[in-house]
Amino acid sequence: MTTINMFEAKTNLSRYVSSVENGTESFIVISRGGKPVAKIVPYRSETTGRIGLAEGAVPYLSSLEDFNSVSCEDDFSGNGGLL
């Protein structure tokens, strides 16, 4: 972990961003008056869509009409309900 002050960050920002980008540093802390105030970290794109360990394990119904078309009895009897 590298900690730099605000002046150093302003002066050499592109150098610090490059070191985080290429993996030389995992993150860099920027301090003001000796107190940490910000962190430079690599950007990770946000996922679009459903995420999680159980993806695909839980049935997904696209509309309320689809939900209403399945009977409760079918769910529990194994006759083609949601599960």
C-alpha positions as CSV (number, residue, x, y, z in Angstrom):
1,M,0.0,0.0,0.0
2,T,1.3,3.4,-1.0
3,T,0.1,6.6,0.8
4,I,0.7,10.0,-0.8
5,N,-0.3,13.5,0.1
6,M,-2.6,15.7,-2.0
7,F,0.2,17.7,-3.7
8,E,2.0,14.5,-4.7
9,A,-1.3,13.1,-6.1
10,K,-2.0,16.3,-8.2
11,T,1.6,16.4,-9.5
12,N,1.9,12.7,-10.5
13,L,-1.6,11.5,-10.9
14,S,-1.1,9.8,-14.3
15,R,1.9,7.9,-12.9
16,Y,-0.1,6.6,-9.9
17,V,-3.1,5.7,-12.1
18,S,-0.8,3.8,-14.4
19,S,0.7,1.9,-11.5
20,V,-2.7,0.8,-10.3
21,E,-3.9,0.1,-13.8
22,N,-1.0,-2.3,-14.6
23,G,-1.1,-4.0,-11.2
24,T,2.2,-2.6,-9.7
25,E,0.0,-1.3,-6.8
26,S,-3.3,-2.8,-5.8
27,F,-4.4,0.6,-4.5
28,I,-3.0,4.0,-3.5
29,V,-4.3,6.1,-0.6
30,I,-4.4,9.9,-0.9
31,S,-4.1,11.8,2.4
32,R,-4.7,15.4,3.4
33,G,-3.1,16.6,6.6
34,G,-2.0,13.1,7.4
35,K,-5.5,11.6,7.3
36,P,-6.6,9.3,4.5
37,V,-9.3,10.9,2.3
38,A,-9.4,8.9,-0.9
39,K,-8.2,5.8,-2.6
40,I,-7.1,5.1,-6.2
41,V,-8.3,1.6,-7.2
42,P,-8.5,-0.2,-10.5
43,Y,-11.8,0.1,-12.3
44,R,-14.0,-3.0,-12.5
45,S,-16.9,-2.8,-14.8
46,E,-20.3,-3.2,-13.3
47,T,-22.2,-6.3,-14.3
48,T,-25.3,-6.1,-16.3
49,G,-27.9,-8.7,-15.6
50,R,-28.4,-11.1,-12.8
51,I,-25.5,-12.0,-10.6
52,G,-24.8,-14.4,-7.7
53,L,-24.0,-17.9,-6.9
54,A,-27.5,-19.2,-7.4
55,E,-28.0,-17.7,-10.9
56,G,-30.2,-20.0,-12.8
57,A,-31.2,-22.0,-9.7
58,V,-34.3,-19.9,-9.0
59,P,-37.0,-19.7,-11.7
60,Y,-37.4,-16.3,-13.2
61,L,-40.8,-15.2,-14.5
62,S,-40.8,-12.3,-16.9
63,S,-44.3,-11.1,-16.0
64,L,-47.1,-11.3,-13.5
65,E,-49.2,-13.2,-16.0
66,D,-46.6,-16.0,-16.1
67,F,-46.6,-16.1,-12.3
68,N,-50.4,-16.3,-12.1
69,S,-50.6,-19.1,-14.8
70,V,-48.8,-21.6,-12.4
71,S,-51.0,-23.2,-9.8
72,C,-49.8,-23.7,-6.3
73,E,-50.7,-27.4,-6.5
74,D,-48.4,-27.9,-9.5
75,D,-45.5,-26.4,-7.5
76,F,-45.9,-28.9,-4.7
77,S,-46.9,-32.0,-6.7
78,G,-44.1,-31.9,-9.3
79,N,-46.4,-31.4,-12.2
80,G,-44.6,-28.7,-14.0
81,G,-44.8,-25.9,-11.5
82,L,-42.1,-23.3,-10.9
83,L,-39.7,-25.8,-9.3
